[in-house]
Amino acid sequence: MRTPKEMAALAVQALEDKKGLEIKVLEMEKVTVLADYFVICTASSTTHVKTLADAVEKLLEESGEKLLHREGYRSGGWVLLDYGGVVVHLFLEETREFYNLERLWADAKAVEL
């Protein structure tokens, strides 16, 4: 089993491999009990959102990590992948701008992985 930081790094790797845009990692452990890390990424289309989600799921599953919950996959505007310590948010650009998680969780520290 990997640490949440290692899981977040794997998610970032999967997103970069599939050309995810504006990837940002927020360290959440001092801000909320929801997760230790949020990984936020923009996609260029609903197909791209699903491709990114599939890539993250595949890489983390191959690493032995179990997906606890997936939300929004059918609609494709915002997909949430919950791995317990890491939550991956995949957005279309306009949806990311609307919800603006970076502003909502402004107390969280942005980290480079």
N, C-alpha and C positions, 0 to 999 in steps of 0.2 A: 504494500500500500504506500502510495506517495504522499508527501506533504501537500497541503493546499498550494503552496508556492510552486512546487514542482508541477502540480496539475495545471495551474494557471499558465505556466511556461509552455507546457505541452499544447494547451488550447491556443495560445498565441502562435506557436509553430504551425499548427494545423491551419489557422486563419491566414497566416502569411503565405503558406504553400498554395492556398486557393485564392490569393489576391484580395484578401479582406482589406478594407480601407479604414483609415483613422482608428487603428487599434489602440485602445487605452486600457491600462490595468489600474484599478483602484484597490488600495489596501484598506479593507473594511473592518478589521478585527477590533479597532478602538472606537468605531463609530456605531456598529450594529452587531447583533447576534445572528443576523441572516446568513452571513458568509464571511470568510476571511478575505476573499478577493472577488471583485467583480471584473470580468473581462468584457469590454464593450467594443463593438465593431460595426462598421457600416458596410452594407452591400449595395451593389448597383441595380439589382432587380430582385423580384421575389424568387426567381430561380436561383440567383446567387445566394440569397439568404439560406435557402434549403441546402445548397451545395456546401456552404460554410458549416451549417449545422451537422450535416452528414459527416464532413471531414473531422470535426471536433469529436463527435460521437465515436467514430471509427478509431481514431488515434487513442483516445482515452480508454475505450473498451479494450483495445489491443494491449494497453498498459495495465490492465486489470482493474480499472476504475468503473464503478457502476453508476449509470445515470439514474438519479432518483426521480426526476420529473422533467417532462418536456412540455412546453406550452407554446401555442401559436404556430405550430409547424404548418398546419393546413392553410391558414390565411397568409402567412409568409411576410407580413409587414414588420413583425417583431417576434422573434423566436427566443425563448428563454430555456436554457439548459441548466438544470440544477444538479450539481454534484456534491452538495452538502457544504464543503469548505470553499467551493468555487461556484459562482453563478456566471454563466456566459450569456450576454445579451447581444443579439444580432438584429440590426435594424436596417430598414430602408432609410435613406438620408432624411427625408421629411419627417419620418416617425421619430428618428433619433433627435432631430431638432425640436420636435414638439415636446417630447418627454424630458429631454435634457438632463439625463441622470447625473452628468458631471456637475451641474449646478445644484440639483437636488441633494446630492451627496458631497457637497463642496468641502465638508470637513474631512473627507477621506483623502489619504495621501496617494498621489499618482506615483506609480513605480515603473521602472524599466526592468524587463525580464529578459 
